Amino acid sequence: MHRLQRTAVLFLTALLIGMMSQPLNQIQYSLDEEIVDANSSPRAGSTDWTAVAGYATVTNPSISVAAGLVAPSDMAVDSLGSVYTGGFTIYDVTFGSQAYSDTSQMAYIAKTSSSGNWQKLWYSSAFSGGGSASVTAITTAGTDVYACGWFVGNVSIGTQNFQSYTPSGSVESSQDIWVAKFDQNLNPLWAKQAGTVENDDACEDLVVSPTNPDGSQDVYLIGETNATAQAYFGTSITRNGNGGTSTDIFIAKMSASNGAWNDAKITGGQSQDLGQSIAWRGGGIVATGLFSGTANFGSQQMQAIGSYDLWIADAGTNLAWANASQAGGTAGVAQPFGIVHQSGVDYIAGTVRGTVNFDTNQVMSSSNGQDTTTFVASRSGTNNQWDWITTASGYHEVRDIDINSEGVLLVTGSFATVSWSGTGGSLQQSGSGTWGSTTLSSTYFDPFHATMDSSGNWVS
């Protein structure tokens, strides 16, 4: 997976939304809500190319008003430099000459050439009563594309018709997981479903292993599952939580060649636990997310310091957890959004709000702890301790982190300024953000792309 290229192009590629919401006047703090970007022009550096997708006038619109929405969630770059982006779309949108027109919210993957020309578009479809779907994560191996996401109701992916669970007598279907492999022309090669009789099953990230000695490759997934008894990833899994909103973390392993489920494991505790991001490391994976209450990772049991704590842990190819660490605070939360690994060191990027402890390293977000601010943290594995944590200044969203062969970290996201009054905040039209000695100006929300050395120093 070309994570460095993915992060760079995430900054360079603008997907314009045809039906924009107004800038938010009040900032909400829920872990489940995100601020909508209100501006998409970069404020520093230069772009090689920009590929635009969004609403387009059509002869026969899907609804009676002019509307179209593209909501990207992830992207990847293959070995030929082609760029793939995915998320969900609805109503009438175009990606160059490729078009989508439907009243259903559907998952999409779009491809551009290495020079930014839209080439291919794939999207899911509904059947027998309808449904909705989205892409949450994309990765590549060579020229093959792998994606996962969620769906509700009756959704077709390739030749597979998937139905999420609908309780007897109910019109509401549960949310299930889908995973699929595509060739470079976005033809589905296989697609699989996983889920439970409860709601909120979600795949958050996936990674493909290097080639095994027998020539095979494996796909590893992370997310959360919500069930009262068992979850199904080709096998039965006993969960730890109590159902309802008490999701557990899952990791699963599949065959890259045919999508067969090889193994899956559940971890967490009685409260809500979330899996967020996954990366390959020598001999297995490293993953991160959030947990509340008490959670078990292999033989290690951790107690959350605050309402939610960040967790990071290793797992072997047998999915056995080891080397878990946490970060949290009674008056703050650190929410991870991406993880990378290089030369025995793990790097996590996300946002911190309030005051949070990474072992003996304590940080507070800007505006006296009221902002959600970018953080990057390092863990080298020595006694599972954190090496360092570095923050920025401003109100931020973080999208991803990457690292190049020289050990330079790249972080991407968006930034703004919020004026706080009591517990409420007002998004300012003119704002700024600071990373080390570099300050950028913003109009509402603008994207940022920042670099850092392997010791945690922002690079101008």
Beta strands, then each sheet from edge to edge (+ up, - down):
strand 1: 53-55
strand 2: 68-77
strand 3: 83-95
strand 4: 98-112
strand 5: 118-123
strand 6: 125-141
strand 7: 144-157
strand 8: 160-163
strand 9: 175-182
strand 10: 188-194
strand 11: 202-208
strand 12: 218-225
strand 13: 230-232
strand 14: 236-238
strand 15: 248-255
strand 16: 261-267
strand 17: 273-281
strand 18: 284-291
strand 19: 294-297
strand 20: 300-303
strand 21: 309-316
strand 22: 321-342
strand 23: 345-358
strand 24: 361-364
strand 25: 372-379
strand 26: 386-391
strand 27: 395-403
strand 28: 409-416
strand 29: 418-421
strand 30: 424-427
strand 31: 430-435
strand 32: 438-443
strand 33: 446-452
strand 34: 458-459
sheet 1: 1+ 3- 2+
sheet 2: 1+ 3- 4+ 5-
sheet 3: 6+ 7- 8+
sheet 4: 6+ 7- 9+ 10-
sheet 5: 11+ 12- 15+ 16-
sheet 6: 13+ 14-
sheet 7: 17+ 18- 21+ 22- 23+ 24-
sheet 8: 17+ 18- 21+ 22- 23+ 25- 26+
sheet 9: 19+ 20-
sheet 10: 27+ 28- 33+ 34-
sheet 11: 29+ 30-
sheet 12: 31+ 32-
end
